[in-house]
């Protein structure tokens, strides 16, 4: 540790408070509640999805946020995102509190350590992987052992040195954020370019185009089920089982591809996937996402969240159908249809069967449009990959600066 720096645990530096949620006992009061959706990936506070609810007044008084409080995400995350993000409450508004999936830290003595310094230090610990030691349920929903978390030691210099480090980091982060904002804008522009081309080429109603219900050009429209034994029986070999997480962003994703045994595959023989089938998500967060099945996952089946769309020969190209379904015009209408699901976003088999699409009558005309879209799609993907790489490098640069700052190297 650098000379002149001190070391203390989080618990010795801070008071700890648990979060609240909707109140049951009177008297109640209205509160703005920060949730994990208000945590950005780089540990900044977002106020664009704020929950405003009635909470118990007695609990609110004990959990009313003050400028300088730090909120810690203690439940959430996911397979690829550790729990433990932190945000700094840096506004003057006494109507804010925090949800029961989070806890708050309030510095006992700000003449010892600055909230801005501690927030950046805890952000550094999160990105360095230090907080993963205090997590459970690493496969899905994660929980943070908060007692273990607050036992982590914090290294800090004099107050004036903290101010210097915070000012330096803020200045450098502002430059990085400007670069990220430009990359994010260009990334969205690349996506919009392709979406505009889809609408122009797919939604034409041109002369010679046919208009028909999907069921008239499909030999099969149907989804599967959860195989006997459920998730616990899935393996890394056998027959592929395609689930909603494999079909999102209108591409096929190989990560987390499940496999079932021959007996389970036989149970789902009615949803055996064939070459040139189109896969369409019918429920959940990825509803209306679709793609053509890749040959290298066959033999395969689908579960209840994915539908097979099998086109009749010499009617419509599978890739033309995919481009039609993901075009803004059709996708917006499909999403509105899905929002009418009873408990979650869902599209029924009947709705798919009755869905009306337009397409060129000749396969040659379809091929011409698909070829143009394929070329543009590849160019847009290349642009998107470059901008996403820039965004990733910006995050890496922030982490490198944090590492140097808290190792006393700046």
JOTAZI-V115499 format. One line per field, one symbol per residue. ss: DSSP state (2 for helix, 1 for strand, 0 for the rest). phi: phi as a letter, one per 20 degrees, with the letter a starting at -180 (. if undefined). Layout:
BEGIN
ss=???
phi=???
END
This chain:
BEGIN
ss=00000111122221111101000000011111110222100000100000111111222222000000011110110100100001110000000111100111111000000022222222222220022222110000011102222000111100222222222222222222222222222222222222222222220000001111122201111110000000222010001111022211001100000111022222202221000001111010000001110022200111000111111000000222222222022222222222000000010022222201111100222222222222222222222222222222222222222222200000
phi=.fgnedcbfgffececceecbgedefedbecededffedffdmdeddeceedcecfgffffecffcgofdddfdbpmrgdcfeofccdeccebeddcbffeccddcffcfedbegfffgffffffffenffffddclffcfdcdffffffefeddbeffffffffffffgffffffffffffffffffffffgfffffffeedcmffneecbfgffddebcaddbffgnmgfefcdcoefdedffecbllbedefmfeccefffffgdffcfedgmfdecfdbnfegmfbaeffffdffbcdefecdeddefgmdbfgfffffffefggffffffffffegfdbfbdegffffefecdaffefffffffffffffffffffffffffffffffffffffffffffedmdc
END
